[in-house]
Amino acid sequence: MATIKDIAGQAGVSIATVSRVLNYDPTLSVSDETRKRILEIAQQLNYRTPRERNGSGAAHGVPKETRRIGLMNWYTDQEEMLDPYYLAIRLGIERECFKHQFELMKMYKHSTGEGIDWNGEAPDGIIAVGRFEQKDIDCFPANLDAVVFVDSSPDEEHFDSVVFDMRHAVRGALDYLSNLGHSRIGYIGGHNESYARTTRDERELAFGEWLQEHNLHDSAFVYMGTNWYPEDGYQLMKSALESQLCPTAFLVQNDSMAVGALRALHEAGVKVPEEMSIIGFNDIAMSAFMQPPLTTVKVHMEYIGETAVELIAERLLSKRDIAKKVVLPTKLIIRGSCAELKTP
């Protein structure tokens, strides 16, 4: 039977660190990579807490049935590490599955997008994280109702989903920039091209709608790449600065891209926020420590994962057959990267 000492030995950390990670101690200061390694090793070794080994949750000595939950990520491990958004969601899912004593198994879409690797046996339920579409649902078992989509809602009549109100968030951020006097507002984002399909982000669509409503839309102010990482934000901002008429403010699709955009502005000698205002998305941990601190839309990333597990637990344990769509709120966090536009 696996022990905390076994996990610590494989992870190369102390027994105390493993114990605090497995108990989700919020005061523990440890990197996301280390936390991920510990949780994955515990899962591989089939580690059970002392309470689980002593039969907690079992009735009259009969072991509690273990539910197997498949975690299907749209993105690769490498992409997850480059963008903390999906890493935070997965950690929330893992923590809540641990509390419910669900066995969590990773599942993968084939690179062609034509099928799913079930690892030999279909799970009791699936949490699908990412930009899934109707064609993906066709690959799921026909009799599997316990499916929760995170960050997309391809069939809300039949399956649960957890999403954020991105349109409301974008409109709030743009209203804020408009109230600061900005009318030349640009957008930096990416079209993720996975499994031979291009995914458009709801933030980009909401950005275009708001600007058209306010008669401010200019396609020349929209800079799109093929991904959503710091290097993409860096290159796109460099392109924007080379244009003859550059926006005075930018809404950036996520904080990771904003990191790259801020670097490009610093290298070009453009002062933020005096000469350029920037708003990001997600409120990742480093946002408050950038120079200047990044104004951003806070997205409760770990809570979205917890909510997904709660929904799938309802499906499995109470046999609920009515689909739910949970829309979580966002909040604009005002820091130092935006300022009132100074007119000459």
Secondary structure, 3 states (H helix, E strand, C coil): CCCHHHHHHHHCCCHHHHHHHHCCCCCCCCCHHHHHHHHHHHHHCCCCCHHHHCCCCCECCECCCCCEEEEEECCCHHHHHHCHHHHHHHHHHHHHHHHHCCEEEEEEECCCCCCEECCCCCCCEEEEECCCCHHHHCCCCCCCCCEEEECCCCCCCCCEEEEECHHHHHHHHHHHHHHCCCCCEEEEEECEEECCEEECCHHHHHHHHHHHHCCCCCHHHEEEECCCCHHHHHHHHHHHHHCCCCCCEEEECCHHHHHHHHHHHHHCCCCCCCCCEEEEEECCHHHHHCCCCCEEEEECHHHHHHHHHHHHHHHHHCCCCCCCEEEECEEEECCCCCCCCCCC
